[in-house]
């Protein structure tokens, strides 16, 4: 097993190294929507409902709502009742150089009274319950003809495999958690669904991607009332809008502009000092994770001057440190071009982190 895990990690390192210098080829925020299961893999069949059909309907509704935004591009892993292998779902997102990957599912349990929605990110913090959820979703690989080759001996029944697949993905954990929190907040605040929380587990469909990714368990089909809600037109529409709203909120939180003219907008102003805020420091957060990396250029795709800050049991990595807002936008663009397509600007005032929008608004008054 140790050999298989090492082989998997080597494969992941090769994959991430090969794609790390890819540059964005479009000017839109790319969201990949993944409807779990499909065709001969129905997912769970609680109370006679088919998970694959409900997940697909919710995904199509999310996509239709997102496609109304001119600066958002939606890609689907499936739009019909077909079976898509887990490794290919992630590959679709990687080829699109996506900004987000969202996989939609419905849960099941042996006790019919269990209900509520949860959102998972890839991680090693786990409970026995979470492991069983991941195990059930990951066992889909056994329906694939070449699963031994495609997953390098990955065993859904072995917790060590789940630990192994997460080691290369921590750069996106913080952003994935942020999106997951927005989704759960909408489920609870807007729809009054029972909150089963944001959780970490080793879903293999998430480990295949190299961008912020979440897996949403919209509710339990094994609960008669919740299964009826999720199978209804009202329920599917409400869940879809809640997820769509969370995606848009996440997008806005990044302070991202995909219009390249914004890079030179401030510097082209004759009053160059208008973009300088003396009591505020701006940085570009390019990564986060549990590994304490040397802040050398070779560890960060050639970026020089990267700084590291401890948080909790992990570390955040930043590029740039300036009071010039125009300059930090230029540095963010530079980080984008190096392959950090999900990086974002942060602001600090008197050593405390504040919203970028508040920093610019407050200091410009």
Helices and strands as residue ranges (DSSP letters): H 2-19, E 29-35, G 46-48, H 51-66, E 72-76, H 86-95, E 100-107, E 117-122, H 128-138, G 139-143, H 147-150, H 159-164, G 170-172, H 173-189, E 195-201, H 204-207, E 212-220, H 224-231, H 233-253, H 262-265, G 272-275, E 280-289, G 297-299, E 307-311, E 314-322, H 325-337, E 344-349, E 352-354, H 356-364
